[in-house]
Amino acid sequence: MADHSDDRLSFWDETVEGSNSSEMELANELLTRLFQNRTSQDRDEYAHRFFGRQNFAQLRQDLATGSNPDTLSGQPQASKPEDRSHSDLWSLAVMLNELSLSERHETSDKRSPLSLLQVMIESFFGRGPEVASLLFSSLHFAVGTQSYKLDSSKSLMAASLVLLLAAHPTPESLHEAVKSQARSLGDMPTRESLTNATSDSLSGEYRRAKRAALEEGKTTVMGVKLVDKHIFDLVARGLSEGCFSFAHTFTMGVGPEGVVIWQSFGKHGYRLDEYIRDGHACVRSWDEAKQFVDDFEKLTSCKGVWSAKINKLYKKLFLVDINALCSGKGPERPVTPKFRAHVSIHCIDDVKCEDVTKFLWDVTWNQ
């Protein structure tokens, strides 16, 4: 059978652009009635399969902005900006607001906190990584910290996004979510702080989170930092510039349905949106999650020079071949010669749907 998906999407976009306000309002009403008894997953699959939208909220947002670009949920808003980059930012903010508001008002077949977090993170990249970066900077500013650009290839920044979206809507929880990943807030390790520090145990935190998920129906989100201890020794000796650090950060969500892992890896690896696009941020079974945790514990227990065994475990966990990356023909410097790992974990317990939908964006536009 011929694939006419591109023609179908083009026809849809042309139809939306050419419709008047009453037609757009009618289309939105029809969609609402058509899917009022369907699950959130059904709605999202329909929007993605037939109209190329990230989710159902984006599809409805396209109709809402087409029918009346000066309003959102009945509240007056400024006109949609003409500049493309600002237009995309405005559109993304409206889409995320629509998603949050629709989930707040959902009464039946509500998503779980973990599945909602998946949708929210994926939707964050609905207008591309550059637009997501601008919104991410606003997130940091909103919680009272230094503003950062989201480089979704950097593992710290990707983890910070996930933790901020999962954090409870309190100043303390939001600050701790950012602090655990921000060098400027003084929570990044130093050579002195690592001297007598004890590593956190991912297996221990995972068992605790799994127990909370299966026995109490709770969701836990963890930010896990793999710290390169030897690089700090090299810094003290002025030799760190010649080495590539194996340090890495990822986030793990543990809920009743299973486990989701989010990560990214530098300019020669992959961005967070690419990781999601390639299907790696799916729900893993308990057996798959245990295998990941066991492999991580094996990796962090290794000591000595970088070896084939360490490289194999690292690649299995983080999808990057350090030996190839840091070889003579690779684009990076040689990897840190000694493998000495330290683990730091920040946990957000009992994440609820209302935590994930806590942010609403100001979509007014000042000319």
Buried (B, 14 or more C-beta within 10 A) or exposed (E): EEEEEEEBBEEBEEEBEEBEEEBBBEBBEEBEEEBEEBEBBEBBBBBBEEBBBBBBBBBBBBBBBBBBBEEBEEEEBBEBBEEEEBBBBBBBBBBBBBBBBBBEEBEEEBBBBBBBBBBBBBBBBBBEBBBBBBBBBBBBEBBEBEEBEBBBBBBBBBBBBBBBBBBBEEEEBBBBBBBBBBEEBEBBBEEEEBEEBEBBBBEEBBBBBBEBBEEEEBBBBBBBBBBBBBBBBBBEEEEBEEBBBBBBBBBBBBBBBBBBBBBBBBEBBBBBBBBBEEEBBEBBEEEBBBEBBEBBBBBBEBEEEBEEEBBBBBBBBBBBBBBBBBEEEBEBBBBBEBBBBBBBBBBBEBBBBBBBBBBEBEBEBEE
